[in-house]
Amino acid sequence: MKCVDLIGTVEFDIEQVYSFERRLSALYPHNRNVRPKIRQQLQVLRDSGYLDFVSRGRYRIRSNPL
């Protein structure tokens, strides 16, 4: 969620989140599956009501999270 907040826009695409891959790899050096983990966490944020799925690879932060 911190990476999503750092993007600084309400609507964003997955490539913008992937731009944090190097930083996340440094934070979690034993995780060899950073991109799949990013996708998984976007799904968790969507399922928890923080994000809406707009279209393939596009997300929007909800103004009123559940």
N, C-alpha and C positions, 0 to 999 in steps of 0.2 A: 504494500500500500504506500510505503514511503516513496518508492520510485514513481508510482503513478502520481502522487502529489507533487513530486519534483518536476514533472513535465510542465505543470503550470497552466494547462488548458482543461476545459471541461470535457472536450471530445478529443480523442487521440487514437492512434493506430498501434498495432502490436510492434511495428518496427521502432517506434519511439521508446517502447519499454525494452526492446532488445538492445537499445543503445546502452543500457545499464549492465549488459552481460559481463563485461570485463570487471566492473566494480564488484558485482555479485560473485564472480569467480574468485576474486581476491579475498572476499569476506568468507567464502565457503570453499576453500581449496580442495576439499575431498569430494565435492559434488561435481561429477563429470557430466551432469545432465541439466545444465542451467536453463537452456531454452525450454525444454519440456516442463521444468519446474515453474518458469515464468508463466507458461500457458496454464498450468494447473492452478497457480495462485490467482490468475485472472478469472478462472472459472469459479474459484472459491469466493472471490470478491463479488462476482456476478450473483452467485447463488445466495450470498448473505445480504444482497440488496444494496451493496455499495456502488456497483456498476450496472449499466445496461449494455447488452450486446446490441450494437447498431446494425452492423453488417459484417461480412467476412473480414476479420482483422481490425474492426473498428469498435471502439467502446466509448461510453459516455458515463461520467460520474453523475450519480443521481443527486438532485438538489435536496431531496429529503430521503436520506437513507432509511431503510426499514429498521 
